[in-house]
Amino acid sequence: MIVKENICDSCVCRFLQNLEQGTEIRIAIKNTDDFFEKENFFLVCFDPKNCCVTAKRDDGGNIVIFDCRAIAGVQVVNS
């Protein structure tokens, strides 16, 4: 029997996978000083097959895609 490893097994990936669609979040990227402090995103979806997090900027603008394995931290924004 072959057991397939879960490639999206970081704590951030697991956290994002369990958030409800439409949750407002801020994201910190690994190995950078970037924490999108002035940029909030709304979670659109999480794809556990490829670890992609799809989010929409809170200004109604662009859709952005993050690899959850490259995210150092997530903050849920209480509006």
C-alpha positions, -999 to +999 in steps of 0.1 A: +000+000+000+014+034-010+007+062+014+006+096-003+023+123+017+003+154+024+024+181+008+004+209+024+011+198+060+024+230+076+005+246+104-003+276+081-016+253+054-038+234+078-051+267+093-060+282+059-076+249+048-100+252+077-110+289+073-143+298+058-145+313+024-147+350+026-127+353+058-106+385+058-069+378+064-034+394+064-005+373+052+033+373+061+056+357+035+085+335+047+121+348+044+110+384+039+100+414+060+067+415+041+036+414+062+009+429+041-001+451+070-020+475+049-034+449+026-062+427+036-074+397+015-106+377+015-101+340+012-116+326-020-104+290-018-077+266-008-066+238-031-051+209-010-038+192-042-012+220-049-013+241-017-026+271-035-045+298-016-066+320-038-075+353-023-090+386-034-077+420-024-101+438+000-103+468-024-122+447-048-092+445-070-070+416-082-071+380-074-038+368-059-025+332-054-001+322-027+016+289-020+006+282+016+041+266+022+056+301+015+035+318+041+050+324+075+019+336+092-017+346+088-037+371+108-075+369+108-089+405+106-118+412+128-138+438+109 
